[in-house]
Amino acid sequence: MYVEKVDIGSVNFSKKTIHHIETLFEEFGYNQVFGREDVMDLVGL
């Protein structure tokens, strides 16, 4: 399955938000389900 990658740098997100998105994608990718607790643990919120 091919999914086109979106250039998140072209969207009006803060650098911190972009970093969190990249961190989540690196950890979970396309094929893993994750929840709020996973996000909180991974990005330190």
N, C-alpha and C positions, 0 to 999 in steps of 0.2 A: 504494500500500500504506500503510495507516494503522497505526502502531505507537503504543500508548499510552505516554506518557512517565511514568516512575516518579519520584516525589518522593524523590530520594536524601537530602534533608535529614531525612526521617522515619526513615531507617535509621540504625543505630548505627555510623556511620563517623566517623573524625576529620575535622576541617575540611580538613586537608592531603589526605587521600584523596579527599574530595568535590571539591576543587579539581583534583586530577589526573584524575578521571573527567570533569569538565566540560571540561578542556583537551583530553583525548583525543577526546571527542565533537565538540567544535568543529572539531578538525582532520580527523577521519576520518568522522564522521557514521555513517549506517546502511549505506552502500553501498561501503565501502572496507575491504579486508582489511589488517591491520597485525600486526606481530610484535613480539617482545621488544625488538629493537634500535630499532624505531621508538618504542616507549614510552620506552625509556631515553634516547634523544636528545631527545624532546619534553619530558619532565618532569624531565630532568636527573638521572636516577638512574644 
